[in-house]
Amino acid sequence: MTCNTSPYLLAEPPTSTGRALLARAVSHWCGLHFGHSPEEIAAALDPAAACDPEVRKDVGLASRLLGELIGCGELRTYARPFGGGSPETLPASHWELDDFRSRMALSALDPKRPFDGDADPTHWIFVSLEDFNRLAEQSCEEFLPPEDEVSDVGPARHTGAAPASTAPPSGADDRHVRLPELVRRTGMSRSTIYRRISEDRFPQSLPLDGNISVWRESEVAAWLADAR
């Protein structure tokens, strides 16, 4: 069996108890955060298809973020044979990819040849519904910050005195800032942060072991000070 139709356009996508087809997860994430339809997402993941550049950028950003979450173990994935059968856990090492978009486009792979771009896929890829729902809920909380913060146009602005973190530290080694703290301090959503990084409008992250991204405290504090 081969994937002749985009999994984003299937009228009856394959199912697995307690899991969601990867394409459904990507589609839900992009619809939730960007408002894109399954048809737009399918076109954005097809290099040969005509697509709005902004939609392609958004979907690429979502593919990267979800791929990194899978790679660091935050979102478990499974492979289930075409036609039916028992799903097997996909090791995080199968997601050591430079570009996640082709895998997101197919929502399928050959588990025995996970990095062979010419290999015909044999298994559908599913994600844990428990993991995905948790991550989607967290992202929505951060996508809509408190009313006294500005979510998409700049750093958080609180009433009263400015937090001490708006000034770069002096005389101390840089500590690392993780994404949840970054969202809280800037008032921006994860997707906005990554979009600004791609546009070179925010400090670049530093990859750690396990595909975990962190930022230098001094660079974050300097950006916050400049954006005030």
N, C-alpha and C positions, 0 to 999 in steps of 0.2 A: 504494500500500500504506500502511496506517496501523497504529499500534501499539495493537491492541485488547486485548491481554493484557500484563500487566506483564512486562517482560523478566526479572524475578527469578523468574517462575513458568513460564518456557518449558521444556518437556521437552527440546527440542533447540535451544538458543540458537545464533544465527549465529556462525560462526568466521572467523578470518583468520590466516594463518600468521605466527607470531611475535608475535601480539597476542591480547588478551583483551577480550571485550565489557565495556564500562564497568560494566554491572550485575554481571557476574561479579566484577570487581575490587572494587566496593563491598561486595558480599556477602561476599567472602573477608575483606576488611579488618574488617568488622563482626563476622563470625564469629570471627575470630582474636582481636580485642581485647575484644569484648563478649559473645560467645557467642550472638548473635541469629541466628535462622533466616532463610532467604530470604523466607518468608511474613511474618515480623515486619517485615523491612526494607521489603518492598513496601507493607505497611500504613502503616508510619511515613512513607513518602514520598508517601502519598495523603492529602491534607488531609481528604477526606470519609470516610476509613475510621476505624473504632474502633481505638485503639492505646494501649498503655501509655505514659503520658507520659515515663517514663524511657527506654523504647526509642526514642521519637520524638526525645528529646534526644540520645541516643547517636548515632543515625543522622544527625541534623542536624550534629553535631560532626564525624563522619567525612566527610560531604559537604563541609563547609567546609574541612577539612584537605586532602582530596584535590583539591578545586577550587583551593586556593591552591598546592599543589604543581604542578598542571598550569599554572596561570597564571605561575609563576616558572620554568617550563621544566624542572622536576625530573622530570616525568612526561609523556612525549610522547603525544599523542592523534591519532587518525586517523578519517576519515569514509569509510565504504564504502557504496555504494548498496544499498538494499533489493533483495534478489533476487540480488545478486552484482555483481562488478566490481572494478576496481582501487581500493584504498584511497588516499586523499590525506591528506597531513599537515594537521591542523587548526592554524592559527596560534594562539599563546598569546593573542593579542588577542581571539579568539572566546570567551575565558573571563573577560572583564571583566564579571562579574555581581555583583549585590548578594546574590543567594541562589542557591546551586547546586542546591538540592534538586529543582526541577522538571526540570532537565536530567539529574540522576542518576536520577530516576524513570523517564524515558523511555528513557535510554541512546541517544538518537537526536536528530537535528536536521535542519534544512534549512541547509546550509552557506552558501547565498546570503542567508539571512535569520536569522542566528544569534541575534539579540536580539528577534525578533518572536514573542511568546508565542502568537499566533494562527496562526502558520505551521504547516502540516502537515509533520511530519518526512519526509524523503526518504532519509536516510542513517543507518546505525548508527554509533555511536561506539565505537571500540576504543582500548585503551591498549597501550603497549609492554610486553610481558611482561618484557623485560630491566629496564626502569626500575622496573616495579611490584615485581618480585621483590627487587630491590635495596632499595627503600624498605621493603618488608614485613620483610625480614631485619633491616634497621637498627632498625625500630620494635620488633621482638621483642627485640633485644638491650637496648634501652632500657626495654622493658616489664618485663623481668626483670633488674634491676640486681644487682650483687654481693651476696653474702650479708650483708655488714656494712652494707648500706644498707636503708632501709625504702622500698618502692616506692610504696605507695598511701596511706599514712597520714601522711606528713610528710616533712621534709627528710632528706637523707642524714646518718647518724650514723657517724662513723669512730672507731676506737679511737685513743687518743693525744690530742695537742693538737688543738684546733679549728683549721680552716684560717683564714687571715687574712681570707678573703673574707666571713666572717660579719659583719663590721663595715662600716658604710657608709663609703665613702671620704671623706676630708676634704681640702679645699684643692685639689681637682683636678676638672676637668670630667668629667661622667658619660661613661663609654664605653658602647657598645651591646653587649648580650649576645645571642648567637644561640641558637636552640632547642637544638642539640646540647649546648652548654655548660650550658644551663639544665637539661636532663635529667640531665647528669652531676652538677651541683652540688646539685640538689634530691633526686635519687634517685627522682623520679617519672617515669612514662611521659609521652609526648607527649599521649596521650588524657586522662590524669589532669590534666595542666597545663591543657589547654583546657577540661576540665569545670570545674575550679576557677575559671578566668577567667569562664566563663559564670555561675557562682554567686557572683561577686564575692568570691572567697576567695583571689585571687592577683593580683599587679600586672597591669594591662592592657598589651598589647603596643603597639608603635609601628609602623605600616605604613611601609615604605620603598618606593622605586621597584621595580617588578617584583613587587609583592605579597609582599615579604619582610618577615617580622615580627621585630622585635627588642625587647629590654627594657632599661630603664635600670638600670645597675649599682647605683646607690644604692637603688633600690626593691627589687631582688632581694636585696641584702645586708641591707636592713632587714627584709624578710620572713623571711629565713633566721634572723636574730637573734631575731625575735619568736617563731619557731616552735620554737626550741630548748627 
